[in-house]
Amino acid sequence: MMPLSNPLQWCLLVGATLLFTALFMVAGLPGATLLGPMAAAILLGVRGASIELPKRFSWLAQALTGGVVARSMDVTILHDVALHWFPMLMALSTMLAGAVLVGWLLERSGRFPGGTALWGTMPGAAPAMIAMAGDFGGDPRFVAVMQYLRVIVVVVLASLVCHFLLGSVPVPISVPGAVPPPSASVASTLALVAVALAGGWAGTVTRLPAGPLLGPILLGGTLNMTGLVVLDSPSWLIAVAFTIIGWTTGLRFRRELLRDLVASVPLMLLSTFGLVAMSLGSAWLLVTLTGKDALTAYLATSPGGLDSVTVVALGSAADVPFILTLQTLRLFGTILMSVLLVRFLRRR
């Protein structure tokens, strides 16, 4: 990219974001408000853009996303766990076992530093995986590319599956099963923002995995299920949060990083598609054992990040609470499995 001032780079990013988002919306892809900013950020990132978002913006976007998700949580989540605990356990075990198997096969290829491939294939919790890889002696650069490359592939595939394969019709982001009001009231919007900030802070200080995201989900979900508060937000606020997430992910793909790791990209993509293929097996288990629709089962088992899969789910007709429940359980399972792997590898 030609040397450009930061303000001009931001203008290009905003313009490209609007263009890509509009194109994806015209194409009818769910998650367009995430895919558009992500595509624009990748384009600028690999062209040598020097801009980046401060970490507090990413924190805020995750917290707001958690607040948006919390408004769709109700007592049906507890009902799902109580009713479908065995299928959920089977699907979760299959997903984690598949990730470990793919990581082990990549390790055996000899193309990655020791321990790197395992962290790179673990689904979700990308920052934790990158940190653990660095602590153990792996290459955090490889892990970062593997994690975020998989997020992008999974988001694109999930959007395409929603639109083309499963016949999903994009719907306005709303609480499943509820009739949305014409517009969010000021009180409900302020309540959601307050829950997002308080929950994000609590999740961060308590070091909860993905704390800025899970904190508001746990706090807001509890309040929403008890009926103590009404959570809602205008569509523009949701779009802002999703845009920040897309930019944060896309701008990580710098030219120098891709140039150093380009030789390993084919294997990374192969491992990603392998994980997606294995997730189809987990989805089939859910459809067979729970009777859930194929779209819900696919999104619940997709090996992407919790926030990115949630964005796609919120823009579709899927059962968001069920997807959130299984994705959250997988997130905690990933953290636990990674700790066990660290101990095992250190012994060896």
N, C-alpha and C positions, 0 to 999 in steps of 0.2 A: 504493500500500500504506500502511496505517496505520503511524505511527511505532512500530516494535517494536525491542526490544533485540536485540543480536546473538545471544545464546543462544537466544532464542525463534525468530529467523529460522533458525538452524541446526536447531532442532527441527522447524520446518515443512519445511525442505528434506529432512531425513532421513525424515520421515513421508511426504511426497509421493513421495520416491524409492522407498520400500518399496511404496507403492500402485501407482505406474506400473510398477515392475519386475514386481510380481506379476501385473498385468493383461497385460503383454506376454508373460510366461511362460505364462499360461493360454492366450493367443492362439497360442502356439507360435512366436513370432518369434525367430529367431536374433539374438544381440546384445542380448538384453533387459537384461543387466546394464550395457550402455552406454546404450541408448535410454531406459531408465527414469530414471536419474540426469540425463540430458541434458534430458528433457522436464520434470522437476521443476525443474531449475535455470533453464530458459528461463521457466517460469511465474513463478517468484519474481523473476527478473531484470527482466522487463518490468513487473512490479508494483512495482518500486522497491526491491528488496532491496539492502542496503548491504554485505552480506558478500562476501568473496572468499577464494579459497584462496591461501596464500603460494606463490611460484614453486617453492620447494623440493618442495612436494607434487606439482606437475605433473612436475617433474624425476624424482621417485621413481616416479611412476606410469608414465612412459614407460620408465624403466629396467627396472622389473618386467615391463612388457609385452614389452620386448625380450628379457628372459630367458625368458619364456614362449614366445615365438616361436622362440628359439634351440633349445629342446628338440625342436622339430619339424624341425629342419634336419639333413639327412644328405647323403650323397654323391650322392643323386638330383638335388640342385640343380645340381652341376657337370655331371651327365649331361644335365639339361634344357637348360642353356646350350649344351653341345657339340652336342646333337642338334637343338635348335630355335632356333639363334642367328638364322637368317634370319627366321622368322616373328616372333620376339621383336623383332627390329630393325624389321620392317615395322609391327608393332603400336605400338611405342614412337614411331616417326616419325609415324604417323597420329594418335596421341593428342596429341603436342606441336603438330603442324601444326594440328589442330582447335582447340586452345586459343588459338593465335596468331590464327587466323581469326576466332573468336568475339570475342576481345578487340579486334581491329581493327574489326569491325563495330560494336561498342559505342562505340569511339572516334569512329567516323564519325557516330554518332547525336547527338553533341554534348551528351549528358546527363551526362557525367562529366568531371572535370578532366583535363588532358592527361597521358597515361601511366598514369592510374589504372586504366582498364579492363583494360589488358594484364596488369598485376600481379594484378588481381583474378580473372582467368580462368585463370591458370597453375595447373595441378593439383598440389596438395601443397606442402610447404615454406611454409606460411602465414606463420610469423614472418619468414622471409627475404624473402618478397614484400612484407610490410608495411613492413619496414625499407628495402628498396630503393625502394619508392614514396615514402617520406618523404625519402630522400636525393635522389631525382631531381626532386622538386617536386610529386609527385602527392598525393592526399589519402589518408593512411593509414586514415582512418575508413571510407571507401568500400571500400578493399581489405579491411579487417578484416571488414566485414559480408559482402562478396561471398565471401570465403574460407570463413568459418565458416557462412554460410547454405548454401553448397554442400556442406560437410561433412555438415550435418544432413540435407539433402535426399538426398544420396547414401547415407547410412547407412540412412535410412528406406526408400528405394527398393530398396537391396540386400537388406534384411531381407525386404521384401515379395516380391521376386523369388525369394529362397530358399524362402519358405514357400508362396506361391500359384502362381507361374508355373512354377517348375522342379521342384516336388514334393519339395523338400529337407526331410528330417526332422531337426529339431534333435537333436544328439547331445551328450553331455558333452564338454567341452573335453579333448582328448587328442591324443597324437602320432599323426598319420595312419599307419595300417598297423601300429600297435603295440597290444598288449593292455595297457591301463592297470592298474596295481596297485590294490588296494582303497583305499589311501590313500597319500599321499606320505610317504616316510620322512623323519625329521628330517635325516639327512645330505644327502639329495637336495634338500630344501627349503633348507637352509643353503647348499648349493652354488649353487643358482639365485640366491639373494639375493646371495651374494658376487660371482657373475658379473655380476649386474645392477648392483651398486654400482661394481665395478671397471671394467666396460665403459662405464657411464654417465660415470664420471669421465674415463676416457681419451678417450671421444668428445667430451666437453665441452672439455677442455684442448687437444685437437688441432683444435678448431673443425670437426669433421666435420659435414656437413649432417645436421640432426636427430640430433646426437651422442648425447643421452641415450637415444635409441631404437636407433640403428644401432650404437652402440658395444657394448652387450650382445649384439646380434644377431651381430655379427662375431666377438666374443670367444667367446661361448657356442656359436655355431654351429661354430666351429673346434674347440673342445674336444669338442663333442658328436659331430662327424663322426669325430674321431680315437679316440673311445671312452675318453678320459682321465677324464672325470667323468660322473656320471649326474645329469641335471637334472630336477627335478619340483617340484611345489608343490601345496598343498591348494587346493581350489576357492575357499575364502573369501579367500585371498590374491589370487587372480586377480580375484575380484569387487571387492575393495577398489581394486585398480589401475584397473579399468575404471570404477568409480564416480567416482574422482578425475578421470579423463579426461572423463567426461560432465559433471561439475560444472564443470570448468574451461572447457569449450566453452560450455555453456549460460549460465553467469553473465556471459558477455561481452555478452549481449543486453540492454543497459540500455534503459530507457524513453526517456531523452533521446536516445540514439543512434538508435534506431528512428524517433523522431519527426522527427529531422533528415533522415533518409534514406528515409523512407517513400515518397516520390514515385518513387524509383529502384528500389524493391523489385521491381515487375513486370518491369523489364528484367533485373534480377539473376536472378530466377527463370527468365526466358526463356533467358538465357545458360546457366544451370545445366542446364536440360533439353536445350538444344542440345548441351552437352558430353556429357551422358549419351547422347543419341541418337548422337553421333559415336563414343562408346565402344562402342556396339553394333556398329558397323562393324568396329572393331578386334577385338572379341570374335569376330565372325563369321570374320575372318581366322585367328584362332587355332584355332577349331574346325575350319575347313576345312584348314589347313595342318599342324596338329599332332595332330588327333584328340582333343584334350582335351574334356571334357564342358562343356556350355554354362554351368553354374554357375561352374566354375573360370575359364573364359574371361571371363565377365562381371565377376567380382570382380577378376580380374587387371587389367582395363582400366577399372574404375570410377574416375572422376576425384575421389575423396575423399582424405582424408589417409591416410598410410601406417598410422598407428596405428588409426584408426577402421575402415578396410577390413579390417585384420588382425583386429580384434575380431570382426567379422561372420564372417570366414572361419573363425576358430577355433571359432565356435559352429555351424558347418555341416559338411556332409560333403564339402566341397571339398578340392582339392589345395593345402594351405596352402604347402608349400615353393615350388611353381610360382608361386602368387600373390605370395608374398613376393619372389621373384626379380624378377619383372617390375615390381612396384610400387617396389622399391628402385632398379632401373635407371631407372625413370621419374623418381624423386626426384632422382637425380643429373643426369638429362637436363634436368629443370626448372631446376635451379640454373644449369647451363651455358647453357641457352637464355636465361635471364633476364639473365645477365652480357652475353651477346652483344646482347640487346635494349637494355640500358642504353647500351652503346657506340654502337650504331647511332642511337639516339634523341638522344644527346648530340651526335653529328656533325651531325644535322639541326637 
